[in-house]
Amino acid sequence: MEQTLKNGEIFSFEKPISLEQIGFDIFKDTFLHLLNKHEIPIELIGAYIGKLPRPIVENHYAHKKNAPYFEEIVTFMTSKPSALLKFKITCPTVDDNLFNLIKEKVIGPTDPKEALPFTMRYMFGTDIMRNGLHFPTSLDDAIMEYPNLLEAVPYLREIPIIKAA
């Protein structure tokens, strides 16, 4: 059964390590370049920066609440500013094939050591915890995560998106 995202929108967020080391613009531009290179029909429609509130991070990772590394994830994700990127999927059909393509060609696997060269996690990640960014693993995950990440927006500073002419 085909599912759709509300208005075709999805969030990804840059974990603190990348923002601290290389800066938001380099990270964002690299992400957008890879999406364009692989002709993935996604448009950046919003960008926000700031420290994610602990309750929002805890809620986001609630499915890992009993994992031994839960507190480490929450502490890391709330330790420094992160960037939250809001994308609009611009193709008529959104399915898990699109998410698999993005994960394979743009994001890379959770462990940056297993990532292909020129994926975001290969270039910006260092280990599983500091893997550069979070991106939903499936359409179902994106649908589940969207409302929670939308709650983070009022706590963050919006960054103007300048579109190329």
N, C-alpha and C positions, 0 to 999 in steps of 0.2 A: 504494500500500500504506500503510495507516494504521500509524503508529508511536506509541508512548507513552513518556512520561518515567517514570523510576522513581518511583513514588508520586506522580506528577503534580507533582514539584518542579522548580523552576527558580531560577536565581540572576540577579540584576541587581546591578550595583554602581555606586555614586555615585563619580564621579571627584573627585579632591582639590579642584578649584576650587570646586565647589558647597558642599562641606562647610565649607571655609574661609570662604566669603563669607556664607552664610545659615544654616548650622547644620543638623544632621541632622534634627531634628524637623520643621522647616518643609519640608524636602525630602521626607521620608517622608510627611508628612500631605498634601502636594500630590499626590504620586504616588498615594496611596490614594484621594484625592478624585477624581482623574481616572479611575481604574479603576472606581470606583463610579458616577460620572456616566455613563460609557459602558456600564455594566452588564456589565463584563468579569469573568468568574467566576474571580477569583484572590484568594487570601487570603495576607496576610503572615504567615509562620510563624517567621521568625527574622531577627534583625538583629545585625550585628557591625561593629565599628569598629576601625581601626588601620592601620598601614603594611603594605601588601602586600609580602611577601618577593620580592626580585628574581627568583629562580628560578621562582616561580609565575607572575609576570607574563611573563617570557620564554617560558615554556611556553604560556601563554594566547595570546600573540601570535606563536607559532612560525610560523604560516602567513604572517607578514609579515617573517620573518627577513631576507630579501634586499631588502626595501624600504629606500629611502634614509632614511626617517623611523623605522625600527625603534628605534634607540637613543633617539631623542627620546620615543617612546611609553613605553618602559621607564623611562627616567629620570623622566618626568613622573608616571607611575603609582606609582612608588616614592618620590617626593619628600616626600609628606605623607600624613597619614591619609586613608583612604577608608572608605566604608561599604559593606558587602556585605549586600544584602537577599535573603532566601530566601522564595520564594513557593510556594504550592501551587495548582495549577490545579484548580478545583473542578467543572469540567464533565466529562461522561462522554467526550466526544470531543475530543481535542487534535490539531490539525492546523495547517498553514501559514496557513490563513484566520484563525485566532485570533492568530497572531503578526503577520500583516499588519494586523489591526484594532488591536492594541496599538501597533505602530509608527506607524500613521497617526493614530490618535486620541489616544494618550497620550505616546509617545516623541518622534516627529518624525524627519525625516531626519538623517543624520550631520552635515550642515552646518546649524547653527542659523539661519543667514541664510535658509535655504530652508524652515524649519519654519513650520507654521501657528501662529497665536496660540493660546495656552493649551495648548501641548504642553510637555513637560518641557524639551526642548532649546531651544525658543523662550524659555522663562522663565529657564532656568539656564545655558544654553550661551553661549559667546562666539565660538568658532571651531571648526573641525573637530577640533583637538586637545583643546580645553577645551569639549567639547560637552555637558557636564553629567552624562552617564551612559552606561554600556554596557548594551545589552540584546541578547540573541541575535536574529539576523535571520531565523532559521527554526527549525523543529523540529529539523532535523538539527544545526544549530549548538548548540542548547540541549543536546541529547543529548551532543554532543562536549565542550562546555564544563563541564558539571556536575561531572564527577569532578575536574577541575583546580581549580575554584573551591572545591570541598569541601575540598581540601587546604589552602586558605588559612585556613579557620575556626580551627584550633588556634592560629594566630598572632594572632588578633584577639580583642578583648574583646566578649563578648555583651552586648547591650542588651535589657533586658526589653521585651516587647511588651505594651502595655496595650490590651485590647480594650474597645470601647465597650459599654456595658450595653444 
